[in-house]
Amino acid sequence: MKEALLEFYTSSGKRKPDQIIIFRDGVSKSQFNQVLIKLLRLARIS
């Protein structure tokens, strides 16, 4: 995910995406927030 975001950022003239859509495939409702937080931390562009 981080690589895809970096590729978008560099190929679009250093523009950040307006939206990021994440599908909850194979993750229960109760675990979704934990997984989402972890994914967003991994994808953070510093």
N, C-alpha and C positions, 0 to 999 in steps of 0.2 A: 504494500500500500504506500509506503513511504517513497519508494522508487517511482511509482505512478504519479504521485503528487509533485515530486521534484521535476519529473519529465514535463508535466503540464505547466509548471511554473516557468521553467526555462524556455519551453517552446511557445508560450503565449505572451512573451515580452514581460516576464516577471509579474504576471497577474495571478492572483490567488482565485481558486474556484468560488463561485457564488454559493454552490451547494455541494454537499457530499452525501450520497445515498448509500446506506449500508444495509444489506439484507441480513435478516436474522435467521439464517438457514442452519438448523441443527443446534440452536441455542435456545434454551427455555426462557420464558418471559422473566422469570425470577433472576436469571443469570445475565440477561441482556445488558443491563446497566454496567455491570462489572466488566463485561467483554468490551463494551463501547468505550469505557474510560481507558482501558488498557490499549485498545486500538488507537485512540486519539493521542495517547502519550507516545506510542511508537511512531506515529505519523507526524508528530510535531516538527515543524520546520524551524530550526533555530538559526 
